[in-house]
Amino acid sequence: MTDHIKVVQPSGALDATKSQEFREEVIKLLDNQPKIVLVDLKDITFMDSSGLGSLVLAFKTLRAADTKLVLCSINEQVKILFELTGMDKVFEIFSNQDEFNKAVLSQIA
C-alpha cells in the first residue's frame, strides 16, 4: 500500500465488545493523514448493530478529516446487514483488496 492508503483488518466478531477498539484503531490512522482507509472485513465472522455503528462513526470521523473510508471482502451475513440497513448505498464496497487496488490505486497514482 502507498502512504496515501492505510488498511485496517479486524477479525472475529465486530460487536459491542470490539467496536470501541476498532474505532480507536481507525482514528489513530489519521495521524498519518491518509487519503483512504481500507477496512478489509475478510476475517470478520459476525457483525451486529454495534459493529455497524462503529463503521458509520469511523466513516464520519474520517470524512471530517477529508479521508475516505472504503470496505472490502464482506461476508454474506455482513452483506445482508448492510442491505437491510441501506448501508450498502453509503459505503463503497469492493469484493476484495485486488479489486480495490485496480479501481483506486490507478486514480491516486
Secondary structure, 3 states (H helix, E strand, C coil): CCCCEEEECCEEEECHHHHHHHHHHHHHHHHHCCCEEEEECCEEEEECHHHHHHHHHHHHHHHHCCCEEEEECCCHHHHHHHHHHCHHHCCEEECCHHHHHHHHHHHHC
